[in-house]
Amino acid sequence: MIHFDFENVNRHLDGDKQLIQTFLSLVISELPKYNQELSKYLQEQNLNQIKQMGHKLKGTCLSAGLSELTQIAIEINHLTEFDAVMIGELLGRTKKEIDTVLPLLENKRDELI
């Protein structure tokens, strides 16, 4: 299981360290917001918004080389019905993976300084 594929990011951003730092900082600041929004929409039982957040999360994760989180986001994006238990489980996995990747992203960003 690959949590963070830095080489993917490095390749897509042509090895530009400053651009990579800026990009990683943006991802670091955005990931917790996704988690908060998903939780809010679960409380509201808003399947459409949950799916939209899953789609946005997928795009961010693909760009950032976050393979495992990408797979979870795809599952969220493909939900067909509101099932609070299933969605709660997906959001739990999302939070756990975000908690795993944030330090990896922060460490890599800080190495580039």
Backbone as JSON Lines, residues from 0, in Angstrom:
{"i":0,"aa":"M","n":[0.85,-1.19,0.0],"ca":[0.0,0.0,0.0],"c":[0.89,1.24,0.0]}
{"i":1,"aa":"I","n":[0.68,2.1,-0.98],"ca":[1.46,3.33,-1.09],"c":[0.61,4.48,-0.55]}
{"i":2,"aa":"H","n":[1.11,5.07,0.51],"ca":[0.38,6.2,1.09],"c":[0.69,7.49,0.34]}
{"i":3,"aa":"F","n":[1.98,7.69,0.0],"ca":[2.41,8.93,-0.64],"c":[3.53,8.62,-1.62]}
{"i":4,"aa":"D","n":[3.28,8.86,-2.89],"ca":[4.26,8.63,-3.94],"c":[4.86,9.97,-4.35]}
{"i":5,"aa":"F","n":[5.95,10.33,-3.67],"ca":[6.59,11.61,-3.95],"c":[7.09,11.69,-5.37]}
{"i":6,"aa":"E","n":[7.59,10.6,-5.9],"ca":[8.14,10.61,-7.26],"c":[7.07,11.04,-8.28]}
{"i":7,"aa":"N","n":[5.85,10.68,-8.04],"ca":[4.75,11.1,-8.91],"c":[4.61,12.63,-8.89]}
{"i":8,"aa":"V","n":[4.63,13.2,-7.72],"ca":[4.54,14.65,-7.57],"c":[5.75,15.32,-8.21]}
{"i":9,"aa":"N","n":[6.92,14.81,-7.91],"ca":[8.16,15.37,-8.44],"c":[8.15,15.37,-9.96]}
{"i":10,"aa":"R","n":[7.71,14.28,-10.54],"ca":[7.66,14.14,-12.0],"c":[6.66,15.14,-12.6]}
{"i":11,"aa":"H","n":[5.47,15.23,-12.01],"ca":[4.44,16.11,-12.55],"c":[4.79,17.6,-12.42]}
{"i":12,"aa":"L","n":[5.59,17.92,-11.43],"ca":[5.97,19.32,-11.22],"c":[7.41,19.58,-11.66]}
{"i":13,"aa":"D","n":[7.93,18.7,-12.49],"ca":[9.26,18.86,-13.12],"c":[10.38,19.1,-12.13]}
{"i":14,"aa":"G","n":[10.25,18.56,-10.94],"ca":[11.32,18.66,-9.96],"c":[11.54,20.06,-9.4]}
{"i":15,"aa":"D","n":[10.61,20.97,-9.64],"ca":[10.72,22.35,-9.15],"c":[10.44,22.36,-7.65]}
{"i":16,"aa":"K","n":[11.51,22.45,-6.85],"ca":[11.38,22.32,-5.39],"c":[10.45,23.37,-4.79]}
{"i":17,"aa":"Q","n":[10.55,24.6,-5.25],"ca":[9.68,25.64,-4.69],"c":[8.22,25.37,-5.02]}
{"i":18,"aa":"L","n":[7.96,24.97,-6.25],"ca":[6.59,24.65,-6.64],"c":[6.07,23.44,-5.87]}
{"i":19,"aa":"I","n":[6.92,22.45,-5.68],"ca":[6.53,21.25,-4.91],"c":[6.21,21.64,-3.47]}
{"i":20,"aa":"Q","n":[7.04,22.47,-2.87],"ca":[6.78,22.94,-1.5],"c":[5.43,23.63,-1.4]}
{"i":21,"aa":"T","n":[5.17,24.53,-2.32],"ca":[3.91,25.27,-2.33],"c":[2.74,24.32,-2.5]}
{"i":22,"aa":"F","n":[2.87,23.38,-3.44],"ca":[1.81,22.42,-3.69],"c":[1.55,21.56,-2.46]}
{"i":23,"aa":"L","n":[2.62,21.03,-1.84],"ca":[2.44,20.19,-0.65],"c":[1.8,20.98,0.48]}
{"i":24,"aa":"S","n":[2.18,22.24,0.64],"ca":[1.58,23.08,1.67],"c":[0.08,23.24,1.44]}
{"i":25,"aa":"L","n":[-0.3,23.41,0.19],"ca":[-1.72,23.53,-0.15],"c":[-2.47,22.24,0.18]}
{"i":26,"aa":"V","n":[-1.9,21.11,-0.19],"ca":[-2.54,19.82,0.09],"c":[-2.66,19.61,1.6]}
{"i":27,"aa":"I","n":[-1.61,19.93,2.32],"ca":[-1.6,19.79,3.78],"c":[-2.73,20.62,4.41]}
{"i":28,"aa":"S","n":[-2.95,21.81,3.89],"ca":[-3.99,22.67,4.46],"c":[-5.39,22.22,4.03]}
{"i":29,"aa":"E","n":[-5.52,21.6,2.86],"ca":[-6.83,21.23,2.34],"c":[-7.36,19.89,2.88]}
{"i":30,"aa":"L","n":[-6.5,18.92,3.1],"ca":[-6.98,17.59,3.5],"c":[-7.87,17.61,4.74]}
{"i":31,"aa":"P","n":[-7.51,18.31,5.81],"ca":[-8.41,18.33,6.97],"c":[-9.76,18.97,6.66]}
{"i":32,"aa":"K","n":[-9.78,19.92,5.73],"ca":[-11.05,20.56,5.34],"c":[-11.98,19.56,4.66]}
{"i":33,"aa":"Y","n":[-11.42,18.69,3.83],"ca":[-12.23,17.66,3.19],"c":[-12.89,16.79,4.25]}
{"i":34,"aa":"N","n":[-12.11,16.4,5.22],"ca":[-12.63,15.54,6.29],"c":[-13.77,16.24,7.04]}
{"i":35,"aa":"Q","n":[-13.59,17.51,7.35],"ca":[-14.62,18.27,8.05],"c":[-15.89,18.4,7.22]}
{"i":36,"aa":"E","n":[-15.73,18.69,5.93],"ca":[-16.89,18.83,5.04],"c":[-17.64,17.51,4.91]}
{"i":37,"aa":"L","n":[-16.9,16.42,4.74],"ca":[-17.54,15.12,4.62],"c":[-18.35,14.79,5.87]}
{"i":38,"aa":"S","n":[-17.78,15.07,7.03],"ca":[-18.5,14.82,8.29],"c":[-19.76,15.67,8.39]}
{"i":39,"aa":"K","n":[-19.66,16.92,7.96],"ca":[-20.82,17.82,7.98],"c":[-21.93,17.26,7.08]}
{"i":40,"aa":"Y","n":[-21.57,16.81,5.88],"ca":[-22.58,16.3,4.96],"c":[-23.15,14.95,5.41]}
{"i":41,"aa":"L","n":[-22.36,14.19,6.15],"ca":[-22.9,12.96,6.73],"c":[-23.99,13.32,7.75]}
{"i":42,"aa":"Q","n":[-23.71,14.29,8.6],"ca":[-24.7,14.74,9.58],"c":[-25.97,15.23,8.9]}
{"i":43,"aa":"E","n":[-25.8,15.9,7.77],"ca":[-26.95,16.43,7.03],"c":[-27.62,15.37,6.15]}
{"i":44,"aa":"Q","n":[-27.01,14.2,6.08],"ca":[-27.48,13.11,5.22],"c":[-27.59,13.56,3.76]}
{"i":45,"aa":"N","n":[-26.58,14.29,3.31],"ca":[-26.58,14.87,1.98],"c":[-25.66,14.05,1.06]}
{"i":46,"aa":"L","n":[-26.24,13.03,0.44],"ca":[-25.46,12.12,-0.41],"c":[-24.81,12.85,-1.58]}
{"i":47,"aa":"N","n":[-25.53,13.76,-2.21],"ca":[-24.98,14.47,-3.36],"c":[-23.72,15.23,-2.99]}
{"i":48,"aa":"Q","n":[-23.75,15.96,-1.87],"ca":[-22.57,16.71,-1.43],"c":[-21.43,15.78,-1.01]}
{"i":49,"aa":"I","n":[-21.75,14.66,-0.4],"ca":[-20.72,13.68,-0.02],"c":[-20.01,13.19,-1.28]}
{"i":50,"aa":"K","n":[-20.8,12.85,-2.29],"ca":[-20.21,12.37,-3.55],"c":[-19.36,13.46,-4.22]}
{"i":51,"aa":"Q","n":[-19.84,14.7,-4.19],"ca":[-19.07,15.8,-4.77],"c":[-17.74,16.0,-4.03]}
{"i":52,"aa":"M","n":[-17.78,15.91,-2.7],"ca":[-16.54,16.02,-1.93],"c":[-15.61,14.86,-2.24]}
{"i":53,"aa":"G","n":[-16.17,13.67,-2.42],"ca":[-15.36,12.51,-2.82],"c":[-14.68,12.76,-4.14]}
{"i":54,"aa":"H","n":[-15.38,13.37,-5.08],"ca":[-14.81,13.68,-6.39],"c":[-13.66,14.68,-6.26]}
{"i":55,"aa":"K","n":[-13.88,15.74,-5.49],"ca":[-12.83,16.74,-5.28],"c":[-11.62,16.13,-4.58]}
{"i":56,"aa":"L","n":[-11.89,15.31,-3.58],"ca":[-10.81,14.65,-2.84],"c":[-10.01,13.75,-3.77]}
{"i":57,"aa":"K","n":[-10.69,13.05,-4.65],"ca":[-10.02,12.17,-5.6],"c":[-9.04,12.96,-6.46]}
{"i":58,"aa":"G","n":[-9.47,14.1,-6.98],"ca":[-8.6,14.93,-7.81],"c":[-7.37,15.4,-7.06]}
{"i":59,"aa":"T","n":[-7.57,15.86,-5.84],"ca":[-6.45,16.32,-5.01],"c":[-5.48,15.17,-4.76]}
{"i":60,"aa":"C","n":[-6.02,14.02,-4.41],"ca":[-5.17,12.88,-4.06],"c":[-4.42,12.33,-5.26]}
{"i":61,"aa":"L","n":[-5.06,12.31,-6.41],"ca":[-4.36,11.86,-7.63],"c":[-3.17,12.78,-7.91]}
{"i":62,"aa":"S","n":[-3.39,14.08,-7.8],"ca":[-2.32,15.04,-8.06],"c":[-1.19,14.94,-7.05]}
{"i":63,"aa":"A","n":[-1.55,14.58,-5.82],"ca":[-0.57,14.55,-4.73],"c":[0.07,13.18,-4.53]}
{"i":64,"aa":"G","n":[-0.27,12.21,-5.36],"ca":[0.33,10.89,-5.23],"c":[-0.12,10.13,-3.98]}
{"i":65,"aa":"L","n":[-1.35,10.37,-3.55],"ca":[-1.89,9.73,-2.35],"c":[-2.77,8.55,-2.77]}
{"i":66,"aa":"S","n":[-2.15,7.44,-3.07],"ca":[-2.83,6.3,-3.7],"c":[-3.95,5.71,-2.86]}
{"i":67,"aa":"E","n":[-3.69,5.44,-1.62],"ca":[-4.7,4.82,-0.76],"c":[-5.89,5.75,-0.56]}
{"i":68,"aa":"L","n":[-5.61,7.01,-0.33],"ca":[-6.68,7.98,-0.14],"c":[-7.47,8.18,-1.44]}
{"i":69,"aa":"T","n":[-6.8,8.09,-2.57],"ca":[-7.49,8.15,-3.86],"c":[-8.52,7.04,-3.97]}
{"i":70,"aa":"Q","n":[-8.14,5.83,-3.57],"ca":[-9.07,4.69,-3.66],"c":[-10.3,4.89,-2.77]}
{"i":71,"aa":"I","n":[-10.07,5.42,-1.58],"ca":[-11.2,5.69,-0.68],"c":[-12.11,6.76,-1.3]}
{"i":72,"aa":"A","n":[-11.5,7.8,-1.87],"ca":[-12.28,8.88,-2.5],"c":[-13.11,8.35,-3.66]}
{"i":73,"aa":"I","n":[-12.57,7.42,-4.41],"ca":[-13.33,6.81,-5.5],"c":[-14.54,6.07,-4.95]}
{"i":74,"aa":"E","n":[-14.36,5.35,-3.87],"ca":[-15.49,4.65,-3.24],"c":[-16.57,5.65,-2.82]}
{"i":75,"aa":"I","n":[-16.15,6.77,-2.25],"ca":[-17.11,7.79,-1.81],"c":[-17.84,8.36,-3.03]}
{"i":76,"aa":"N","n":[-17.09,8.65,-4.07],"ca":[-17.65,9.24,-5.29],"c":[-18.66,8.31,-5.96]}
{"i":77,"aa":"H","n":[-18.5,7.01,-5.8],"ca":[-19.37,6.04,-6.46],"c":[-20.54,5.57,-5.6]}
{"i":78,"aa":"L","n":[-20.76,6.19,-4.47],"ca":[-21.91,5.8,-3.64],"c":[-23.21,5.98,-4.43]}
{"i":79,"aa":"T","n":[-24.13,5.07,-4.24],"ca":[-25.4,5.15,-4.97],"c":[-26.59,5.4,-4.05]}
{"i":80,"aa":"E","n":[-26.39,5.23,-2.74],"ca":[-27.48,5.48,-1.81],"c":[-26.9,5.94,-0.48]}
{"i":81,"aa":"F","n":[-27.73,6.62,0.28],"ca":[-27.29,7.08,1.6],"c":[-27.43,5.94,2.59]}
{"i":82,"aa":"D","n":[-26.31,5.46,3.05],"ca":[-26.24,4.42,4.09],"c":[-25.3,4.97,5.15]}
{"i":83,"aa":"A","n":[-25.85,5.45,6.24],"ca":[-25.06,6.14,7.26],"c":[-23.93,5.28,7.81]}
{"i":84,"aa":"V","n":[-24.16,4.0,7.97],"ca":[-23.13,3.11,8.51],"c":[-21.98,2.98,7.51]}
{"i":85,"aa":"M","n":[-22.31,2.71,6.25],"ca":[-21.28,2.55,5.23],"c":[-20.5,3.85,5.02]}
{"i":86,"aa":"I","n":[-21.22,4.95,4.95],"ca":[-20.56,6.24,4.75],"c":[-19.72,6.59,5.97]}
{"i":87,"aa":"G","n":[-20.22,6.31,7.16],"ca":[-19.44,6.53,8.38],"c":[-18.15,5.74,8.36]}
{"i":88,"aa":"E","n":[-18.22,4.5,7.88],"ca":[-17.01,3.68,7.78],"c":[-16.02,4.28,6.77]}
{"i":89,"aa":"L","n":[-16.53,4.72,5.62],"ca":[-15.66,5.35,4.62],"c":[-15.01,6.61,5.17]}
{"i":90,"aa":"L","n":[-15.79,7.39,5.91],"ca":[-15.23,8.62,6.47],"c":[-14.22,8.32,7.57]}
{"i":91,"aa":"G","n":[-14.44,7.24,8.31],"ca":[-13.44,6.81,9.29],"c":[-12.14,6.42,8.62]}
{"i":92,"aa":"R","n":[-12.23,5.69,7.52],"ca":[-11.03,5.32,6.76],"c":[-10.35,6.55,6.17]}
{"i":93,"aa":"T","n":[-11.18,7.51,5.73],"ca":[-10.63,8.76,5.19],"c":[-9.83,9.49,6.25]}
{"i":94,"aa":"K","n":[-10.42,9.64,7.42],"ca":[-9.73,10.35,8.51],"c":[-8.44,9.64,8.89]}
{"i":95,"aa":"K","n":[-8.49,8.33,9.0],"ca":[-7.3,7.56,9.37],"c":[-6.19,7.75,8.33]}
{"i":96,"aa":"E","n":[-6.56,7.72,7.05],"ca":[-5.56,7.87,6.0],"c":[-5.02,9.29,5.96]}
{"i":97,"aa":"I","n":[-5.88,10.28,6.17],"ca":[-5.4,11.66,6.23],"c":[-4.42,11.81,7.39]}
{"i":98,"aa":"D","n":[-4.76,11.23,8.53],"ca":[-3.85,11.28,9.69],"c":[-2.52,10.59,9.4]}
{"i":99,"aa":"T","n":[-2.53,9.59,8.52],"ca":[-1.3,8.89,8.14],"c":[-0.47,9.72,7.17]}
{"i":100,"aa":"V","n":[-1.13,10.34,6.18],"ca":[-0.36,11.03,5.13],"c":[0.09,12.44,5.5]}
{"i":101,"aa":"L","n":[-0.62,13.11,6.39],"ca":[-0.22,14.48,6.73],"c":[1.23,14.58,7.21]}
{"i":102,"aa":"P","n":[1.68,13.72,8.14],"ca":[3.08,13.82,8.55],"c":[4.06,13.49,7.41]}
{"i":103,"aa":"L","n":[3.67,12.58,6.52],"ca":[4.53,12.25,5.38],"c":[4.68,13.46,4.46]}
{"i":104,"aa":"L","n":[3.57,14.12,4.2],"ca":[3.6,15.32,3.36],"c":[4.4,16.44,4.02]}
{"i":105,"aa":"E","n":[4.18,16.64,5.31],"ca":[4.88,17.69,6.04],"c":[6.38,17.43,6.06]}
{"i":106,"aa":"N","n":[6.77,16.19,6.31],"ca":[8.2,15.85,6.34],"c":[8.85,16.09,4.98]}
{"i":107,"aa":"K","n":[8.17,15.68,3.91],"ca":[8.74,15.87,2.58],"c":[8.84,17.34,2.24]}
{"i":108,"aa":"R","n":[7.81,18.11,2.56],"ca":[7.84,19.55,2.32],"c":[9.0,20.2,3.06]}
{"i":109,"aa":"D","n":[9.17,19.81,4.33],"ca":[10.22,20.4,5.15],"c":[11.62,20.0,4.68]}
{"i":110,"aa":"E","n":[11.75,18.81,4.09],"ca":[13.04,18.39,3.54],"c":[13.46,19.27,2.37]}
{"i":111,"aa":"L","n":[12.51,19.85,1.67],"ca":[12.79,20.63,0.48],"c":[13.22,22.06,0.79]}
{"i":112,"aa":"I","n":[13.1,22.44,2.05],"ca":[13.46,23.83,2.43],"c":[14.95,24.03,2.33]}
